[in-house]
Amino acid sequence: MSFDPSTSRLAKLTTSLLETVSKLEEALHAQRFPSPSFDEDAPALFPKEAIGVRDMAIDYAAEIQDLLQGPLDIIYRHGSFNNCVSLQAISRFKIASLVPAGGKTTYANIAKETGLDERAVRRIIRHAITMRVFREPEPGIIAHTQASKALTNPIANDWVSCGTEEMWPASAKMVEALEKWPGSQEPNHTGFALANNGESIYQVLTGNPERAYRFSNNMKAYMLMQEYNVSHVITDYDWGSLGHVQLVDVGGGAGHVTMELAKHFPKISVVVQDMERMVEKEGSRIPIELAERFKYVVHDMFAPQAVQADVYYFRWVFHNWSDKYCSLIIKALIPALKPGARVILNEACMPDPGAIPYWREKYLRSFDLIMGAGFAAHERSIDEWKGLFAEADPRFTFQSVNQSEDSALAIIEFVWAAEK
Ligand SMILES: C[S@@+](CC[C@H](N)C(=O)[O-])C[C@H]1O[C@@H](n2cnc3c(N)ncnc32)[C@H](O)[C@@H]1O
């Protein structure tokens, strides 16, 4: 049988990949952006103009790789449980910071600094190198790649640490939790609780300031990624059209997102509400130019809302609560709501299977599993968001949903109607 390129998926993908990569390079060149590399100084974010073709190139290349591997190879590669071993060691011992920027070190030096056995250091880093974290330009010499250099930022290192020290053990117990407590909506019925002597993540973080601080850095680290960058919050909603407004950032954590919003929109005043430990830490870090318009207040979002505002903004707050608790958080707003008040969520909207680039869908579905393992919660589709608010109170009217191509989170708006 002779080879017929018109019936070969591999040949079609390769042709599409070639065409797409040349469009990508043109788009990058037009933006004076370098061709992608692993170089430690390579830019981390892509220009928006190149996102669509980049998504296509990623999906074509990934499908080619999957097609060329056998079924168990695919499962082994995507299973990736080993990846957490090397990443855990790298983040726990802050190994990225032991390699000088633009310079080199040795396995022996890293062993000396960390107190680990040199052979252990070598096997850990050589595994990480297969994920493009560090490189070995000559035997025994370690230098940075773009990814290892990123981990010299303590916030990014805490993000890896939170993933490998908190979420990985929780994920390893998720199936056990699903068997033990089928359908439970309780945060202490989770893989996380099974890995933490029965305590929910909320109990653990409340009782352990160091872990709470790391978790808060983990949330900040997402801002370093294109898909979660604060620029989407600024551009994906017409904040300017609101005029002078009071905005409450409920469960705002470090307030890092609405602080950017306040910087861009001088008519927006912000109150960040969170638990005491967060507010104590962040309250003193308000830049002087925002002193009049930005403050942190302790507030339990399950208690009746105390601030009458124009906008209640929730970023990544509901996705880690089950429907039962989300409903309580929504109902707690009602005593403060005036007609026309807006509730604006910044959350993922789960797509129909196959509706978005494959690699983006994989990110979202991974997040959904993390929400299950850590919190007995889940990511929601737009219909589920609408259903959640309608069930909490029919006076919430769905208004709009917006999401830019390179954002993982949508901006979903509900408006409070006095009567219905
Ligand atoms: C997933 S984080 C999101 C933080 C921030 N909005 C962001 O996008 O980075 C959830 C936040 O909810 C806060 N939180 C949890 N329970 C709370 C409660 N009962 N009252 C107020 N805030 C709470 C946590 O401290 C944390 O800052």
The ligand as an ORCA input file, in Angstrom:
! r2SCAN-3c Opt
* xyz 0 1
  C      -8.826     31.595     46.084
  S      -8.465     32.980     47.050
  C      -8.777     34.339     45.950
  C      -8.069     35.587     46.373
  C      -8.167     36.746     45.380
  N      -9.537     37.141     45.149
  C      -7.465     36.417     44.090
  O      -8.107     36.375     43.037
  O      -6.250     36.196     44.109
  C      -9.893     33.049     48.132
  C      -9.830     34.140     49.161
  O     -10.997     34.038     49.987
  C     -10.618     34.344     51.307
  N     -11.604     33.773     52.232
  C     -11.800     32.465     52.535
  N     -12.802     32.355     53.418
  C     -13.230     33.617     53.674
  C     -14.261     34.136     54.510
  N     -15.029     33.332     55.245
  N     -14.443     35.458     54.523
  C     -13.659     36.290     53.768
  N     -12.678     35.843     52.966
  C     -12.467     34.511     52.909
  C      -9.243     33.715     51.435
  O      -8.523     34.253     52.535
  C      -8.632     34.047     50.088
  O      -7.968     35.287     50.119
*
